[in-house]
Amino acid sequence: MGTAMLDDFLVRAGLAGIGLSLAAGPLGAFVVWRRMAYFGDATAHAAILGVALALATDLPVGLGTLTVALLMAVTVATLAARGWAMDTTLGVLAHSALAFGLVAISFVHGVRTDLSAWLFGDILAVTRGDLAQIWGGAGLVALLLIWRWSALLTATLNEDLAHASGLNPGRERLVLVLALAVVVAVAIKVVGALLIAAMLIIPAAAARGLTRSPESMAAVAVLIGATASIGGLGLSMWQDTPAGPSIVACAAVVFALSAVLGPLRWR
C-alpha cells in the first residue's frame, strides 16, 4: 500500500515536471533570444499577488495567478512598446508585486497557508487535478508557439523584416507575454514563483550551447527541462532536499556541462 502511494505521487510529480518542460522549453528559447528574463521574473513575482487575491476571495488559485500574471505581462508589454527603461521599471514592478502579495496573504484570515510552497513550489503535492491543469496549460502554450513559430521567429530576429513580411512585431510580442503568463500560472505549483524564471532560462541557455538551429534548441530545451525534473525529484527523494530547488540545481548542472562541452563539440 505504502509503496503504491509513493509510486503514485512520484509519477504525478514526474509528469508535472515533464508537462511544464513541454511549454517552458520552446518559450524559454524566445525568452533567451529576446533577452526577456526580466519578463519572467516580473510575471512570476506578480503571481504571488494572484495567490493572495484567490485565497481572499475563495477563487481557484490557478485563476487568481493567471489573472494577475496576465495583467502584469500586458502592462510590461505596453510599457516596453512605449520605450520605458525596462530594467528599472521591471525591477520596481517585480519586487513591488511580490511584496504586496506577501503582505496581502498575511491579511487573509482563516488561511494558514505555507508560503514556501508558493515561493519554491511543492511538486510532490501535485494532485490529478493539478496535473490536468499543468498539461492543459502547457499543451495550449506549445500549440500556440507551434502555430506562430515562423512569425515569432521572424519578429525576434529582425523587426524590419517582420514589417516587410506584413507581420506586426507588437502582436507577436503580446503572444509571447500571454504564453509566459499561462506558463507562470501552471508552474507556480511545481517550482514556485521564485524559481519559474530559472526553469524558463536555464534549460534554453544550456540548449543554445549544444544546438545549431532554433527548432533543435527548443526541442533540446524541453529534453533538458524534463531530465532536470526527473533528476531533481530523484535527488529530493535520495537526499531529502526541497524538490523545486533540486530541479533547478539539476538544470544548472546541465548548463555548466553544456558550457564546457558545447565549444568542444563545435570545434
N, C-alpha and C positions, 0 to 999 in steps of 0.2 A: 504493500500500500504506500509506504513512505517513499520507496524508490520510484513508483509510478508518479506520485505527486511531484517529486524532484525533477523527473524527466519532463513532466508536463510543463512546469513553469520555466524550465530551461529551454525547451523547444519554443515556447511562446516568446521568450526573451531573444532567442536567436533569430526567429522570424521577424521580430520587431526591428532588430538591428539591420537585417538584410533589406527589409522594406524601406527603411529610412535611407539606406545607401543607394537604393534604386533611383531616388529623386535627388539626393544630395550630391551624387557623383557628377552627373551632367550639369546640374545647376551650379555646383561648386566650380566647374571649369569656367563658366561665364563669370562667376564672381572673381576668380583669379585673373582672367583675361582683362576684365574691365576695372580691376583694382577696386572692387566693391566690398572689401572685407568689412569696412565700417557700416555698410548697409545691414549686413548680417548681425553685427553686434547691436546696433540700434533697435532693429526689429525684434531680436531675441530679448533684449532687456525690457522692451515695452510689453512683451508677453506677460511678464510678472504682474503688471498693472491689470492686464486682462484676467489673470487668475484671481486677483483681489476682487474685481468687479463681478466675476462669475460667482464667487463664494458669497459675496454680499447680496446678490440678487437671486440666488438659487438657480442660476442658469447652468447649463453644462459647461465645464471648464474649457473644453475644446472650442466651443462657440465664443466664449469670452476672449480667449487668447487669439483666435483667428480675427475677431473684430478689431481688437486693439492693434494687432500686428499689421493688418491691412491698412488701418488709419495711419500708422507710423510709416509704413512703406510708401503710401501715396503722398504723405507730407514730405518725406525725404526726396522722392522723385520730383515733386513740384518745386521744391527749393533748389534742387540740383539744376533743373531746367531754367531757373531764373538766375543762375550764376552765383549762388551763395558760396562762401568759403566752406566747403563741405566738411573738412576735417574738424574744424572748431564747432560748427553747427551740430554735427553728429555727436561729438563728444558731449556737448551740453544736453542734447535730446536723449541720448542713450542713458547717461547716468541719472538724469532727472527722472526719466520714466521708471528706471529701476528703483530709485529712492522713493518716489511716490507710490509705487506698487508695494514696496515693503512696509511703508508707513500705513497704507490703506489696509493691508492684510491685518495689521495689529488692531485695527478698529472693528474688524468683523467679529461680532460677539457670537459665542456659542460654537466657534470653529477653532479647534486646536489642530491646526494643520502643520505638518512637518515641512518647514520652509526648505530644508536641504533637498527634499525630493523634487521641488520645482526648480531649485538653483542648479543642482547637479544631476538630476534625473533619478529615476527608480525603475530601471528596465526590468528588474526581477519581479516587479509587482504588476507588470502588464497583463491585463485581462483579455479575454477573447474579443470583447467589445472594443478595447483599445487597439487590438491587432487589426480589426476590421477598419477602424478609423485611420490607422497609420498606413495600411496598404491602400486604402481608398484614396487618401490624400496624396500619397507617393505616386500611385498609378496615374492620378489626374495630372500631377505635375510632369511626370515622364511623358505622357501623351501630348501635353501642351508643348513641351520642349521639342518633341519629335516633329509635331505639326509645324512649329515656327522655326525649326532648326536653321534652314538656309537664310531666312530673313534675319534672325537673331545674329547669326554669324557675320553676315554682310554688315549689319549695323554696328557690330562690335569692332570689326576690322577697319572699316572706313565709312564714316558718316556721309561723306560727299558721294561715295559710290552708292550708298544706300538711297540717297536722294535721287541720284541719276537713274537708279533702278525702279523708281516710283515707290520706294518704301518710306515709312515715317519712323525715323530713329527714336523719337519720343514715345511712340506707341510700343515699339519693341522693348524700350527701357521699362515701360509700365508692365508689360507681360512678365519681364524678369522679376520686378519687385513684388508683383502679385504672387508669382510662383514661390518667391522667397518667404512671403508671409504664410503661405499654406504649409511649407516645409517646417517653418518655426512652430506653427500650431500643432503639427503632428509629432514633432521631435521633442517637444518640451518634456513629455513623459519619459522619453528614452534617455536623453543625455542632459536635460535641464537647460535653463536659459543661459547659463554662463559658458556652456560647452558646445552649443549649437554651431556657432561660427567656426569653431575648431573642426567640427565634422564636415563642414562645407569646404573649408580651405585646405586642410592638411592632406586628405586623400587626392584632391585635384592637383595640389602643388607637387605631391610625390609622383603622380602620374605624368606630369609635364616633363619631368626629367627622364622618363622611360619610353616616351612615345614621340611620334613624328607628325601625326595628323590630329585635327580637332576631334574627330569621331573616336579614334583609338584612345585619346586622352580621357574622354568622357567614359568610355567603356572600362578602361583600367581604373579610373577613379571609383567606379561602382564596385569593382572587384576588391580594391584596397579597403574601401569602407566596410564591405561585407566581411572581409578577412579580419580587419581590426575589431569588428563587432564580436565575431566568434572568439578571437584571441583574447579580447578584453574580458569576455564572460568566463573563459577558461581560467584566466589569471585571477579573476574575482573569486571563483569557486575554490581555486587552489590555495590562494594566499589570504582570502577573506578581505580583499581590498574593495573599495567602492566601485561599482560596476561602470558607471558613466565615465569617471576619470580614467579607469583602466582601459576602456575602449579608445579614448583619445590618446592615451600613452602608447598603446599598440600602434595607432596610426602614425604617431610621431616617430616611432622606431622605424617604421616602413619608410617614412620620409627621409630619415637620416641615411638609411641604406640606399635609397634612390639617389640621394645627393652624391654618394660615393660611387655607386655602380653605374649611374646614368652616363657620366662623362667617359668612363672606361668602355661602356657598350658602344658609344658612337665613335670612339677613337678607332 
